Amino acid sequence: MYMPAHFEEQRTDELHRLIDDYPLGALVTVGPHGLDANHVPFEFDPASGAHGTLRAHVARANPVWREVAERPEALVIFQGPSAYISPNWYPSKHEAHRQVPTYNYMVVHAHGRIVVRDDERFLRGLVARLTRKMEAGEPAPWKMGDAPEDFISQMLGAIVGIEIEVTRLVGKWKLGQNKELGDRQGALDALRERGSDAQLGVSAAMEGSLRKG
């Protein structure tokens, strides 16, 4: 990933927070036909391994879990909020007209090696934990015990677990740090005024980057 120094995010807690808040990762692997990508919700355990461990499951019918046995190197991409930035939001544009459109975003790349975990105990624990997390905001959270045991066993048999010990985490917070202070504030204010969830997420991160300096 191209990484100008002013966009590099090295705060481990921030990288972990993005993965936790946006757990749907793009799992990129190399198979017999070249690059492959699968979009999978991950559990992240920051205390397991030097840089944390990612755990997920894929459909048994998906060939990726067999293919990674020979090519275990993997990249998982986690994308946080992103938003278009208009040059009209920069005060300097109206003076010198030397600005162009761009996109602001936050992304984490997790590098590691996949281990296949094809056992029901691993899968049952993983699915239970993911379900508790995803259902936490529901008024009556669904739990595995709500479904018949034979049905749950059948569903668990249709998936395969994967585990990735992370060897490297790379974060890129592209939030206008290469712009003048007034232009950064102008873009932040415009995003906040427009008010979509993604725009508010980016504006909050831009505000944090301004405080950071």
RANORNOR-V989627 format. One line per field, one symbol per residue. ss: DSSP state (2 for helix, 1 for strand, 0 for the rest). Layout:
BEGIN
ss->???
END
This chain:
BEGIN
ss->000022211002222222222001111111100111111110111000000011111110000222200000111111111111102220002222000001111111111111111002222222222222222000000002220022222222201111111111111111000000222222222222220022222222222222220
END
